[in-house]
Amino acid sequence: MNQSLRKKREIYFLWTCRVVTFLAIFILGVLLFHILKEGLAWLNFEFLNRFPSRFPAKAGIKSALFGSLWLISMTACISVPLGVATAFYLEEYAPRNRLIRFFQVNISNLAGMPSIVYGLLGLAIFVRYFNLDRSLWAGSLTLSLLILPVIIISSQEAIRAVPDSIRLGAFALGARRWQVILGQLLPASLPGIMTGVILALSRAIGESAPLIMVGAFSYIAFIPEGPGDPFTALPIQIFNWAGRPQADFHGIAAAGIIVLLGVLFIMNFGAVMIRQKFQRYKM
C-alpha cells in the first residue's frame, strides 16, 4: 500500500513538473510572439543606424546599442578576472577559519540582493565619492559589483567539481600550486565557470535600475568614444520608449527588445563556444 502511494505521488509530482514547465514555455512563447509581432515592422538597418528621436519614424537605437556593447565589455573585463581569481583564492589558498566562512556567507547574501541596492552603492561610491560622474566607468563598475557574487559562487562550485586526483597528480609531479591552478584546475573547471559567467553577464546586460541610479542618460545623440564618456544602454532606451503614450513608440520598444535579445544571443553563443572548446578537460 505504501509502495502504491509512493508511485502515485511520484506520478503526480512528475505531471506537476511537466505542467509547470509547459506553462512557463507557453507564457514565454506568447510574450515572444507579441514582441515579434509589434517590433519586426520597425526593425531595419535605419533603425539600427539612427539616434533616438521624439518622432517615431526617425527614432533609432544606435547610441543605446553601442553604449550596451561598451558597458558589457567593460563589465566583463572587470568582473570575470576578479571573480574567478577570488574563487580560486577562496578554494585553494584561503584558510578554513571563521573569517573566511563569514566572507562566504556574505558573498552568498550579496548574490540575492536587489539590483537597486547596487545602484545606490554605485551612486554613492563611484559617481560621487570617486567623481566618475555619469560615465561608462561608473556604470560598468556598478554592474561589476552586481554580478561579482554570482561569478564567485559559480566558479567555486566548478572548482570543487574537479576531481582531487587531477590536483594530487599535478602535485606529485612536482608542480607548484599556481602551476596546478593554471595548467590543470582552470582548464578543467572552465566549462562550469563559463556557465556562471553567461548567467551573470546576461543579468547585467538587461538591468536598468542600477544604470538609472548612476545617471545613465535616456537620450544621447552620439556614440561613446571612451570609458569616461556619458552613455545610455538598451534597457534604458527601451524603458523610455515603453513609457511614452504614443502607440508607435511601443512598437519601437518591441524592436529594441528584439535587438537586446539578439545581442544577448550572440554574446551567449560565443561564451558557449568557449565552454565547449574546453569541455574535453571536464572529468
C-alpha positions in Angstrom: 0.0 0.0 0.0 2.8 2.4 0.9 4.6 1.5 -2.3 1.5 2.2 -4.4 1.0 5.5 -2.6 4.6 6.4 -3.3 4.2 5.6 -7.0 1.1 7.8 -7.2 2.8 10.7 -5.6 5.7 10.3 -7.9 3.4 10.4 -10.9 1.6 13.4 -9.5 4.9 15.2 -8.9 6.1 14.3 -12.4 2.9 15.7 -14.1 3.0 18.8 -11.9 6.6 19.5 -13.1 5.5 18.9 -16.7 2.5 21.2 -16.4 4.6 24.0 -14.8 7.3 23.6 -17.4 4.9 23.7 -20.4 3.0 26.7 -18.8 6.3 28.6 -18.4 7.2 27.8 -22.0 3.8 28.8 -23.3 3.9 32.2 -21.5 7.4 32.8 -22.8 6.2 31.9 -26.3 3.2 34.3 -26.1 5.5 37.1 -24.9 8.0 36.5 -27.8 5.2 36.3 -30.3 3.8 39.6 -29.1 7.2 41.3 -29.2 8.0 39.9 -32.7 4.5 41.0 -34.0 4.9 44.5 -32.7 8.6 45.0 -33.3 9.5 43.4 -36.6 7.8 46.1 -38.6 10.1 48.7 -37.1 13.3 46.6 -37.2 15.6 47.6 -40.2 19.1 48.9 -40.8 17.9 52.5 -40.5 16.6 51.7 -37.0 20.0 50.3 -36.0 21.9 53.3 -37.6 19.8 56.2 -36.3 20.0 58.0 -33.0 16.9 58.4 -30.7 14.3 61.0 -31.7 11.0 62.3 -30.4 9.5 61.3 -33.8 8.8 57.6 -34.1 9.6 57.5 -37.8 13.1 58.9 -37.1 13.9 57.1 -33.9 16.8 54.7 -33.7 18.8 52.7 -31.3 22.4 53.3 -32.4 23.7 55.1 -29.3 22.0 52.7 -26.9 23.4 49.7 -28.8 27.0 50.9 -28.8 26.5 52.0 -25.2 25.5 48.5 -24.2 28.4 47.0 -26.0 30.8 49.3 -24.3 29.1 48.6 -20.9 29.1 44.8 -21.1 32.6 44.7 -22.5 34.0 46.8 -19.6 31.9 44.9 -17.1 33.2 41.5 -18.3 36.8 42.8 -18.3 36.4 43.9 -14.7 34.3 41.2 -13.1 35.3 38.0 -14.8 39.1 38.1 -13.9 38.3 39.4 -10.4 35.6 36.9 -9.7 37.5 33.9 -11.0 40.7 34.9 -9.1 38.6 35.4 -5.9 37.1 31.9 -6.3 40.5 30.3 -6.7 41.8 32.1 -3.7 38.9 31.1 -1.5 39.2 27.4 -2.7 43.0 26.9 -2.9 44.7 29.5 -0.7 42.3 30.8 2.0 42.5 29.1 5.4 39.4 27.4 6.6 38.6 29.6 9.6 35.7 31.6 10.9 36.6 34.8 9.0 36.6 33.1 5.6 33.3 31.4 6.5 31.9 34.9 7.3 33.0 36.1 3.9 31.4 33.2 2.2 28.1 33.8 3.9 28.1 37.4 2.9 29.0 36.6 -0.7 26.0 34.3 -0.9 23.8 37.0 0.6 25.1 39.6 -1.9 24.2 37.3 -4.8 20.5 37.6 -3.9 20.4 41.4 -3.1 18.1 43.5 -5.2 19.9 45.4 -8.1 18.6 48.8 -6.9 20.8 48.4 -3.8 23.9 48.1 -6.1 22.6 51.2 -8.0 22.6 53.2 -4.7 26.0 51.9 -3.8 27.4 52.8 -7.2 25.8 56.3 -6.9 27.4 56.9 -3.5 30.9 55.4 -4.3 31.7 55.7 -8.0 29.6 58.7 -9.0 30.0 61.0 -6.0 33.0 59.8 -4.0 35.3 58.9 -6.9 33.7 61.7 -9.0 33.3 59.4 -12.1 30.1 61.3 -12.9 27.7 59.7 -15.5 30.4 57.8 -17.3 30.8 54.3 -18.6 33.3 53.7 -15.7 30.5 54.3 -13.1 28.0 52.1 -15.0 30.4 49.2 -15.6 31.8 49.2 -12.0 28.3 49.2 -10.6 27.3 46.3 -12.8 30.5 44.5 -11.9 29.6 44.7 -8.2 26.1 43.3 -9.2 27.4 40.2 -10.9 30.6 39.5 -8.9 28.9 37.3 -6.2 27.3 35.2 -8.9 30.6 34.6 -10.7 32.4 33.9 -7.5 29.9 31.3 -6.3 29.5 29.5 -9.6 33.3 29.5 -10.1 33.8 27.9 -6.6 31.3 25.2 -7.5 33.1 24.5 -10.7 36.4 24.3 -9.0 35.0 21.9 -6.3 33.7 19.7 -9.1 37.2 19.0 -10.4 38.4 15.5 -9.1 41.1 15.6 -6.4 43.1 13.1 -8.5 43.9 15.9 -11.0 45.2 18.2 -8.3 47.1 15.5 -6.4 48.6 14.1 -9.6 50.0 17.5 -10.6 51.4 18.0 -7.1 53.0 14.5 -7.3 54.8 15.5 -10.5 56.4 18.5 -8.7 54.1 21.3 -9.9 53.7 24.4 -7.7 50.2 25.5 -6.6 50.0 28.3 -9.2 51.0 25.8 -11.9 48.4 23.4 -10.8 45.7 26.1 -10.9 46.7 27.5 -14.4 47.6 24.2 -16.0 45.0 21.8 -14.5 42.3 23.3 -12.4 41.4 26.3 -14.6 41.0 24.3 -17.9 39.1 21.5 -16.1 36.7 24.0 -14.3 36.3 26.4 -17.2 33.1 24.9 -18.6 31.4 25.5 -15.2 32.9 28.9 -14.8 31.7 30.0 -18.2 28.2 28.8 -17.3 28.2 31.2 -14.3 29.7 34.0 -16.4 27.0 33.6 -19.1 24.2 33.8 -16.4 25.9 36.8 -14.7 26.5 38.8 -17.9 23.0 38.0 -19.1 21.7 39.6 -16.0 24.0 42.6 -16.3 23.0 43.4 -19.9 19.3 43.5 -19.0 19.5 45.6 -15.9 18.1 49.1 -15.9 17.6 50.0 -12.2 21.4 50.3 -11.3 22.0 52.3 -14.5 19.2 54.7 -13.7 20.6 55.3 -10.3 24.2 56.1 -11.5 22.7 58.5 -14.0 22.6 56.8 -17.4 21.0 59.2 -20.0 17.8 58.3 -21.7 18.7 60.4 -24.7 22.2 60.6 -26.3 22.8 61.6 -29.9 26.4 60.3 -30.1 28.4 57.1 -29.7 30.7 56.9 -26.6 34.4 57.0 -27.7 36.0 56.2 -24.3 35.3 54.9 -20.8 34.9 58.4 -19.5 32.1 59.4 -21.8 28.4 59.6 -20.8 26.2 56.7 -22.1 22.9 55.2 -22.5 22.0 51.5 -22.8 19.4 49.3 -24.4 17.3 48.7 -21.2 17.2 52.4 -20.5 16.2 53.3 -24.1 13.5 50.6 -24.1 12.2 51.7 -20.8 12.0 55.3 -22.1 10.1 54.3 -25.2 7.7 51.9 -23.4 6.7 54.8 -21.1 5.7 57.0 -24.0 1.9 57.4 -24.6 2.2 57.1 -28.4 1.4 53.6 -29.7 4.3 53.8 -32.3 6.8 54.1 -29.5 5.6 50.8 -28.1 6.4 49.2 -31.4 9.8 50.8 -31.4 10.3 49.5 -27.8 9.5 46.0 -29.0 12.1 46.4 -31.8 14.6 47.4 -29.2 13.8 44.3 -27.2 14.5 42.2 -30.3 17.8 43.9 -30.7 18.6 43.3 -27.0 17.7 39.6 -27.3 19.9 39.4 -30.4 22.9 40.9 -28.6 22.3 38.5 -25.7 22.1 35.5 -28.0 25.4 36.4 -29.8 27.1 37.0 -26.5 25.9 33.7 -25.0 26.7 31.8 -28.2 30.3 33.0 -28.1 30.6 32.0 -24.4 29.1 28.6 -25.1 31.6 28.0 -27.9 34.4 28.8 -25.4 32.8 26.4 -22.9 32.5 23.6 -25.5 36.1 24.1 -26.5 37.3 23.3 -23.0 34.7 20.6 -22.4 37.2 17.9 -23.1 39.0 18.8 -19.8 36.0 18.0 -17.7 36.1 14.7 -16.0 
